[in-house]
């Protein structure tokens, strides 16, 4: 998969689809109205943009289009994370984690989670 840059708004819409698909435009609007106040037209525009990026696909129903994610969340998250590391930290995960530690941004739960990830990585090698 080529690099797929999603805006913050596109991530919100994609998360709705990843959590439960398929969805119609009206279902998406109803689900998102409390947190985003997006109109039906805004959602239509975003879905068209996401379809052109290859992130979303649709199927014609009897009364509405049904939208599905066309890519896995993990796939986009990995590509996005790698792109971020390359742009900001010259590709170094170590520099990123060090910056998080130095800024006191890691919670105790974050540290436990990182230790578990490292333990699993060591077992797989």
N, C-alpha and C positions, 0 to 999 in steps of 0.2 A: 504494500500500500504506500502510495506517495504521501508526503507530508500533508496533513489536513489540519489547518488552523481553524479552530472554532472560537467564536466570540463568547463572552460570558453568558449572553442571552441564549446563544445556540446551545451551550452546555446545559442550561436549565431545561430547554425544550427536549434535548436529547435524553436527559436523565428521566424525564417523564416517559419517553418511549422505551428506554431500556428497562424501566421498572415495570411496565405493563403495556404490552402491544397486542394487537393493533389498536390505534385510536383514531377517531375522526377529529376534524378541526374543532367541532363544537365540544367534544370531550376534552381536548387539550385546553381550550379556552376556559371551560368550567373548572378544570383542575388547577389552572394557573391564575385564575382571576384574583384570588385573595393575596397572592404574593407578588404578582406582576402588574395586574390591571391591563394586560395586553388585550387589544381588540381582536376580533376575528381576522381583520385585514392584516394586522401585524403578524399574526401566527401564519397566515397564508404566505406572506412575503418571506418569513423566515423558513418555512417548509420548502418553498421554491429554491431558496438559496442553498439549503441543506441538501436538496435533491441534486442541484447542479454540482455540489462538492462530492457527491457520492455517499453521503452519510445517511440519507433517508431514501426510502422507496415507497411507492404507494400501489394499492390495488383498487380498482373500481368496484364499489359495492352497488347495491340496487339504488340506494338513496344518497350515498356519500362515499367519498374516498377514504380508504383505510391506510394509515401511515405506519410504517415499520422502520426500525433502525436497519440500515444496510451494512453496518460494521459493528463489531463488538466494542463495548466500552473500554475494555482492557487494551485493545489494539490502538485506539486513539489516545488513550491516556499514556501509553508507553511512548508513542511517537511524539506527543506533546511534551512529555517530560524530557525526552532526549533532546528535542529541539531547544527547550528552555535551558538545559544544562550546557548545551553547545554555545548558545548565544551569550549567556550570562556568566557561566563558570568554566568556560573553555573545555566543556565536556567532563569536568571533574565532579563526580558525586561527592568525593571527600571534601572539596572546597565548599560545596553547598551545605553539607552536614556541619562542617566547621563553622560556617557563618550562622547557622541555626543555633549551635551551641553557644557561640560568642554573644549572640543577641538574647540569650535566655528564652528562646522561643519554644524549646522542647519541654513538654510536660513529662512527669514521671511515667505516664501511660505511653507517651511517644517513645521514650527510651526503652521501655519494656518491649514494645512492638518492634523497634529496630533491632534489639538483641535477638529476638525470636527470628526475625528475617535473616540475620547474619548466621545464626545457628543452623537454620535450614539450608542456607547457601553453602556452608561448610560441609554439611552432610552430603550434599549433592555433588561435591567435587571429588 
